[in-house]
Amino acid sequence: MKNLLLVFTMLTSIAVSAQIIIFHPVKVPADVNEHFLNVELNYSKKTAQAAVDSGELQTWALLQHTNPEPDGFNYMWVNVYKDIESATSGPGWWSNSKEVLGVDSSVLYSGFGELQMGRRFIYKQAIELPATGAASFVILNFTESDKVDTHVKELRKYVLPHFKKEMNDNGMIGFGVATKITPQGKDVATMMTYDFYDTLTNAMIHLSGGGVVSGLPMDKITNISWTMRPLMKIIDSTVPKQ
């Protein structure tokens, strides 16, 4: 599916500084991939859209890893809420499938065999660069740095204005920074940034150190050691509440 709405359109279109982003990786075996996508795109998305329309949820999206490890997670659900209370209240929007679709969630999500779901990773948005259009790919950059406050300040001061100036000429659609809420501890990410792109080519140019990254004042920016930088394809997402 091409030119989908940005996964985080609501992040960049609503002036709320405490929006919560929940990443939930999942490993889908090849033999149930078609069934998984059918459920997600024809059922889960409709339930999520109903939650967006009611204000329970800001955004839902399904991402696919473009280069997963042989035994690693290959898809990721993304749920965005307006605040911590919304993200932690109630049984979850997916439990409304019977009300929305006439199908109980226990039936809807059965038949996946060896489907393996990882733990959820919860972040709070710290910086946003308003979206300029639709995106097809997103780079998720994770770091375990203990200098999060410094990075956020420098990203806001130096990177944000540079990206804003150069993004249109390099296929970048949006950018943001989020800090980890949970899990916390040893060997887990403390902060992440996300870079939205129009094409796979432009996303790969970014990852190679070119495009919008060129010309950044690196001498003024504290080095960030990225522990993981998956490139994800945006399979589908909800549309913003009208």
C-alpha positions as semicolon CSV with decimal commas, in nm:
position;residue;x (nm);y (nm);z (nm)
1;M;0,000;0,000;0,000
2;K;0,149;0,330;-0,109
3;N;0,126;0,681;0,031
4;L;-0,037;0,583;0,359
5;L;-0,109;0,842;0,623
6;L;0,183;0,892;0,857
7;V;0,188;0,655;1,150
8;F;0,231;0,948;1,384
9;T;0,015;1,206;1,206
10;M;-0,157;1,275;1,534
11;L;0,178;1,330;1,699
12;T;0,263;1,607;1,459
13;S;-0,080;1,766;1,422
14;I;-0,188;1,808;1,783
15;A;-0,004;2,037;2,023
16;V;0,029;1,786;2,304
17;S;0,373;1,730;2,458
18;A;0,301;1,415;2,656
19;Q;0,167;1,177;2,395
20;I;0,250;0,815;2,461
21;I;0,388;0,579;2,194
22;I;0,369;0,203;2,254
23;F;0,575;-0,030;2,034
24;H;0,477;-0,397;2,039
25;P;0,695;-0,629;1,825
26;V;0,563;-0,960;1,698
27;K;0,713;-1,256;1,514
28;V;0,483;-1,391;1,245
29;P;0,581;-1,726;1,087
30;A;0,561;-1,744;0,709
31;D;0,283;-2,002;0,715
32;V;0,042;-1,768;0,896
33;N;0,158;-1,440;0,740
34;E;-0,140;-1,416;0,504
35;H;-0,386;-1,489;0,785
36;F;-0,214;-1,236;1,012
37;L;-0,234;-0,957;0,753
38;N;-0,597;-1,039;0,676
39;V;-0,693;-1,005;1,043
40;E;-0,485;-0,691;1,096
41;L;-0,593;-0,502;0,785
42;N;-0,956;-0,610;0,764
43;Y;-1,049;-0,641;1,132
44;S;-0,796;-0,496;1,378
45;K;-0,764;-0,173;1,184
46;K;-1,142;-0,121;1,189
47;T;-1,151;-0,173;1,565
48;A;-0,858;0,066;1,606
49;Q;-1,024;0,324;1,380
50;A;-1,337;0,310;1,597
51;A;-1,114;0,379;1,899
52;V;-0,955;0,673;1,718
53;D;-1,295;0,811;1,623
54;S;-1,412;0,786;1,986
55;G;-1,095;0,952;2,119
56;E;-0,976;0,642;2,306
57;L;-0,676;0,611;2,075
58;Q;-0,478;0,866;1,873
59;T;-0,315;0,641;1,613
60;W;-0,269;0,272;1,529
61;A;-0,024;0,137;1,274
62;L;0,128;-0,187;1,156
63;L;0,496;-0,182;1,054
64;Q;0,699;-0,452;0,881
65;H;1,074;-0,495;0,931
66;T;1,254;-0,467;0,597
67;N;1,553;-0,674;0,712
68;P;1,469;-0,888;1,017
69;E;1,700;-1,142;1,175
70;P;1,623;-1,504;1,074
71;D;1,461;-1,572;1,409
72;G;1,366;-1,215;1,498
73;F;1,052;-1,004;1,512
74;N;0,928;-0,910;1,166
75;Y;0,625;-0,691;1,243
76;M;0,548;-0,423;1,496
77;W;0,224;-0,273;1,621
78;V;0,231;0,095;1,713
79;N;-0,033;0,254;1,934
80;V;-0,032;0,624;2,018
81;Y;-0,233;0,771;2,306
82;K;-0,284;1,132;2,408
83;D;-0,145;1,080;2,759
84;I;-0,045;0,821;3,020
85;E;-0,397;0,793;3,162
86;S;-0,541;0,704;2,821
87;A;-0,265;0,449;2,764
88;T;-0,321;0,271;3,095
89;S;-0,698;0,288;3,142
90;G;-0,944;0,013;3,052
91;P;-0,891;-0,331;2,898
92;G;-0,759;-0,195;2,567
93;W;-0,926;-0,083;2,243
94;W;-0,882;-0,429;2,082
95;S;-1,127;-0,577;2,332
96;N;-1,404;-0,381;2,155
97;S;-1,392;-0,599;1,843
98;K;-1,727;-0,764;1,917
99;E;-1,898;-0,427;1,957
100;V;-1,739;-0,288;1,641
101;L;-1,721;-0,597;1,418
102;G;-1,952;-0,850;1,578
103;V;-1,657;-1,083;1,638
104;D;-1,516;-1,157;1,982
105;S;-1,145;-1,078;2,019
106;S;-1,071;-1,435;2,138
107;V;-1,201;-1,564;1,805
108;L;-1,045;-1,289;1,597
109;Y;-0,694;-1,347;1,725
110;S;-0,703;-1,728;1,722
111;G;-0,550;-1,953;1,460
112;F;-0,204;-1,797;1,454
113;G;-0,016;-2,106;1,569
114;E;0,338;-2,006;1,668
115;L;0,274;-1,631;1,666
116;Q;0,518;-1,480;1,920
117;M;0,456;-1,141;2,075
118;G;0,733;-0,950;2,251
119;R;0,692;-0,717;2,546
120;R;0,567;-0,364;2,495
121;F;0,804;-0,067;2,490
122;I;0,649;0,260;2,606
123;Y;0,782;0,606;2,523
124;K;0,681;0,968;2,581
125;Q;0,718;1,212;2,294
126;A;0,971;1,490;2,355
127;I;1,019;1,657;2,014
128;E;0,812;1,666;1,696
129;L;0,861;1,796;1,344
130;P;0,520;1,846;1,180
131;A;0,444;1,608;0,896
132;T;0,454;1,746;0,543
133;G;0,265;1,461;0,378
134;A;0,239;1,084;0,368
135;A;0,518;0,833;0,429
136;S;0,590;0,475;0,327
137;F;0,892;0,400;0,549
138;V;1,018;0,493;0,893
139;I;1,362;0,457;1,052
140;L;1,345;0,382;1,426
141;N;1,667;0,480;1,604
142;F;1,725;0,347;1,957
143;T;2,001;0,435;2,204
144;E;2,094;0,322;2,555
145;S;2,267;0,653;2,631
146;D;2,261;0,793;2,985
147;K;2,269;1,149;2,848
148;V;1,907;1,172;2,740
149;D;1,847;1,526;2,865
150;T;2,155;1,649;2,677
151;H;2,052;1,472;2,358
152;V;1,700;1,610;2,368
153;K;1,828;1,966;2,413
154;E;2,080;1,933;2,131
155;L;1,840;1,759;1,894
156;R;1,592;2,040;1,949
157;K;1,856;2,313;1,903
158;Y;2,061;2,178;1,614
159;V;1,894;1,884;1,441
160;L;1,532;2,000;1,435
161;P;1,595;2,329;1,245
162;H;1,838;2,156;1,006
163;F;1,591;1,881;0,921
164;K;1,310;2,134;0,885
165;K;1,516;2,326;0,631
166;E;1,641;2,026;0,432
167;M;1,363;1,767;0,457
168;N;1,160;1,865;0,152
169;D;1,461;1,823;-0,079
170;N;1,550;1,483;0,063
171;G;1,221;1,298;0,089
172;M;1,190;1,324;0,466
173;I;0,827;1,348;0,574
174;G;0,857;1,389;0,951
175;F;1,084;1,351;1,253
176;G;1,044;1,303;1,625
177;V;1,215;1,216;1,952
178;A;1,073;1,015;2,242
179;T;1,209;0,915;2,582
180;K;1,160;0,574;2,742
181;I;0,904;0,522;3,018
182;T;0,928;0,143;3,049
183;P;1,103;-0,095;3,061
184;Q;1,400;0,071;3,228
185;G;1,723;-0,087;3,346
186;K;2,046;-0,233;3,215
187;D;2,088;-0,291;2,841
188;V;1,758;-0,133;2,735
189;A;1,700;0,175;2,522
190;T;1,652;0,507;2,699
191;M;1,555;0,723;2,401
192;M;1,455;0,686;2,038
193;T;1,410;0,904;1,733
194;Y;1,200;0,833;1,424
195;D;1,251;0,952;1,067
196;F;0,969;0,920;0,814
197;Y;1,043;0,892;0,442
198;D;0,856;0,887;0,115
199;T;1,062;0,611;-0,050
200;L;1,294;0,327;0,041
201;T;1,572;0,493;-0,157
202;N;1,563;0,815;0,046
203;A;1,546;0,622;0,373
204;M;1,854;0,421;0,273
205;I;2,041;0,739;0,177
206;H;1,969;0,871;0,527
207;L;2,099;0,550;0,686
208;S;2,416;0,576;0,477
209;G;2,487;0,922;0,620
210;G;2,366;1,127;0,326
211;G;2,060;1,330;0,233
212;V;1,907;1,528;0,515
213;V;2,185;1,416;0,751
214;S;2,451;1,592;0,544
215;G;2,555;1,928;0,685
216;L;2,456;1,867;1,046
217;P;2,688;2,055;1,288
218;M;2,831;1,737;1,434
219;D;3,098;1,929;1,628
220;K;2,818;2,081;1,838
221;I;2,625;1,759;1,898
222;T;2,711;1,501;2,163
223;N;2,767;1,168;1,991
224;I;2,475;0,926;2,011
225;S;2,562;0,557;1,993
226;W;2,266;0,390;1,825
227;T;2,214;0,034;1,949
228;M;1,952;-0,053;1,687
229;R;1,818;0,123;1,375
230;P;1,550;-0,091;1,210
231;L;1,404;0,032;0,882
232;M;1,031;-0,038;0,881
233;K;0,776;-0,039;0,601
234;I;0,443;0,120;0,692
235;I;0,188;-0,147;0,603
236;D;-0,121;0,044;0,716
237;S;-0,250;0,291;0,974
238;T;-0,565;0,456;1,096
239;V;-0,669;0,800;0,978
240;P;-0,689;1,094;1,221
241;K;-1,014;1,172;1,394
242;Q;-1,212;1,416;1,184
